[in-house]
Amino acid sequence: MLAWRDMTAPTREAHTTPTTVTLGAGGVTFDAAGRVLLIRQRSGEWVFPKGHLDPGEEPLDAALREVEEESGITASCSEPARSWTTEYRNTRGEIRRITWFRLSAPAGATPTLREAQFPEGGFLPVEEALRRLAFEEDRALLRRVVGR
């Protein structure tokens, strides 16, 4: 299990109010050539598809749904019992805990980006993806998923 935490000094308010962790799930999705799917946010940051869990939704179901919603790829998971976790504090100060799954895209799949929030995406060789990923925790995740 891979876990990352923001070690920024807590604010005074953080000491007086309970911290809520927002759960999410995502997919590190590979095509048949071993390339990994990345999407670019409007802000320019390259990331893996991910999002919130719907009420009552299991993490794997959420990961598959989010990959499909954000990239148009209907992926599958051959090892549903295997997952990785990252945790970080986003720009709004929320703690996010994301459960990741290694997913496979169907042969010949190409991303069809459906949300204005993600204007660009595609399958990239792992080394290129490591250069483009915006966040160190995502680069570390990719290294773990591919066994480096």
C-alpha positions as CSV (number, residue, x, y, z in Angstrom):
1,M,0.0,0.0,0.0
2,L,1.4,3.4,-1.0
3,A,0.4,6.4,1.2
4,W,1.4,10.0,0.9
5,R,0.5,12.7,3.3
6,D,0.9,16.5,3.2
7,M,3.1,17.4,6.2
8,T,2.2,21.1,6.1
9,A,2.0,22.6,9.5
10,P,-1.7,22.5,10.7
11,T,-3.6,25.7,11.0
12,R,-5.3,26.8,14.3
13,E,-8.7,25.9,12.9
14,A,-7.4,22.4,12.2
15,H,-6.9,21.9,15.9
16,T,-10.5,22.9,16.8
17,T,-12.5,21.2,14.0
18,P,-12.5,17.5,13.1
19,T,-10.7,16.6,9.9
20,T,-12.8,14.9,7.3
21,V,-11.3,12.6,4.8
22,T,-12.9,12.4,1.4
23,L,-12.6,9.0,-0.2
24,G,-12.1,8.5,-3.9
25,A,-10.9,6.0,-6.4
26,G,-9.1,6.0,-9.7
27,G,-7.4,3.9,-12.4
28,V,-3.9,3.5,-13.6
29,T,-5.0,2.3,-17.0
30,F,-2.8,0.5,-19.5
31,D,-3.4,-0.3,-23.1
32,A,-2.2,-3.5,-24.9
33,A,1.2,-1.8,-25.7
34,G,1.9,-1.1,-22.0
35,R,1.3,2.6,-22.3
36,V,-0.5,4.4,-19.5
37,L,-3.5,6.7,-19.7
38,L,-3.1,10.3,-18.5
39,I,-5.5,13.2,-18.8
40,R,-4.6,16.9,-18.7
41,Q,-6.6,19.2,-16.4
42,R,-7.5,22.7,-17.7
43,S,-4.9,23.9,-15.2
44,G,-2.3,22.0,-17.3
45,E,-1.6,19.3,-14.7
46,W,-1.4,15.7,-16.1
47,V,-3.0,13.2,-13.8
48,F,-4.7,9.7,-13.7
49,P,-8.5,9.6,-14.0
50,K,-10.1,9.6,-10.5
51,G,-13.0,10.9,-8.5
52,H,-15.3,10.7,-5.5
53,L,-17.1,7.5,-4.4
54,D,-20.8,7.7,-4.8
55,P,-22.8,6.7,-1.7
56,G,-22.7,3.0,-1.3
57,E,-20.2,2.6,-4.2
58,E,-17.2,0.2,-3.9
59,P,-13.8,1.7,-4.8
60,L,-13.3,-0.6,-7.8
61,D,-16.7,0.4,-9.2
62,A,-15.9,4.0,-8.7
63,A,-12.5,3.7,-10.4
64,L,-14.0,2.0,-13.4
65,R,-16.8,4.6,-13.6
66,E,-14.4,7.6,-13.2
67,V,-12.1,6.3,-16.0
68,E,-15.1,5.9,-18.3
69,E,-16.6,9.3,-17.4
70,E,-13.3,11.2,-17.7
71,S,-11.7,9.4,-20.7
72,G,-14.4,7.4,-22.4
73,I,-12.4,4.2,-21.8
74,T,-14.4,1.2,-20.6
75,A,-11.6,-0.5,-18.7
76,S,-11.5,-3.8,-16.8
77,C,-9.5,-5.0,-13.7
78,S,-7.9,-8.4,-13.7
79,E,-6.7,-8.1,-10.1
80,P,-9.6,-6.5,-8.1
81,A,-8.1,-7.5,-4.7
82,R,-4.9,-5.5,-5.5
83,S,-4.9,-1.8,-4.9
84,W,-2.7,1.1,-3.9
85,T,-3.7,4.2,-1.8
86,T,-2.5,7.8,-1.9
87,E,-3.5,10.5,0.5
88,Y,-3.0,14.2,0.1
89,R,-4.4,17.6,1.0
90,N,-5.9,19.4,-2.0
91,T,-5.8,23.1,-2.7
92,R,-9.1,23.6,-0.8
93,G,-7.5,22.0,2.3
94,E,-9.5,18.8,2.0
95,I,-7.8,15.5,2.8
96,R,-8.3,13.1,-0.1
97,R,-7.7,9.3,0.2
98,I,-7.7,7.7,-3.2
99,T,-7.8,3.9,-3.8
100,W,-6.1,3.0,-7.1
101,F,-6.5,0.0,-9.3
102,R,-4.4,-1.3,-12.2
103,L,-6.8,-1.3,-15.1
104,S,-6.7,-2.5,-18.7
105,A,-8.2,-0.8,-21.7
106,P,-9.8,-2.8,-24.5
107,A,-7.7,-3.4,-27.6
108,G,-7.7,-0.3,-29.9
109,A,-9.3,2.0,-27.3
110,T,-8.6,5.7,-27.7
111,P,-9.7,8.3,-25.2
112,T,-12.8,10.4,-25.9
113,L,-12.6,13.2,-23.4
114,R,-16.1,14.2,-22.3
115,E,-15.6,16.9,-19.7
116,A,-14.4,20.4,-20.3
117,Q,-12.2,20.0,-17.2
118,F,-10.0,17.6,-19.2
119,P,-9.2,19.0,-22.6
120,E,-6.5,16.5,-23.5
121,G,-5.5,12.9,-22.8
122,G,-4.0,9.8,-24.2
123,F,-1.9,6.7,-23.7
124,L,1.8,7.4,-23.1
125,P,4.9,5.3,-22.7
126,V,5.6,4.9,-18.9
127,E,8.8,7.0,-19.1
128,E,6.9,9.8,-20.8
129,A,4.1,9.6,-18.3
130,L,6.6,9.8,-15.4
131,R,7.9,13.1,-17.0
132,R,4.4,14.6,-17.5
133,L,2.7,13.6,-14.3
134,A,2.2,16.8,-12.2
135,F,2.5,15.3,-8.7
136,E,5.3,13.3,-7.1
137,E,2.8,11.0,-5.4
138,D,1.4,10.1,-8.9
139,R,4.9,9.4,-10.2
140,A,5.6,7.2,-7.1
141,L,2.3,5.4,-7.6
142,L,3.1,4.7,-11.3
143,R,6.5,3.3,-10.3
144,R,4.9,1.0,-7.7
145,V,2.2,-0.2,-10.1
146,V,4.7,-1.1,-12.8
147,G,7.1,-2.7,-10.2
148,R,10.0,-0.2,-10.3
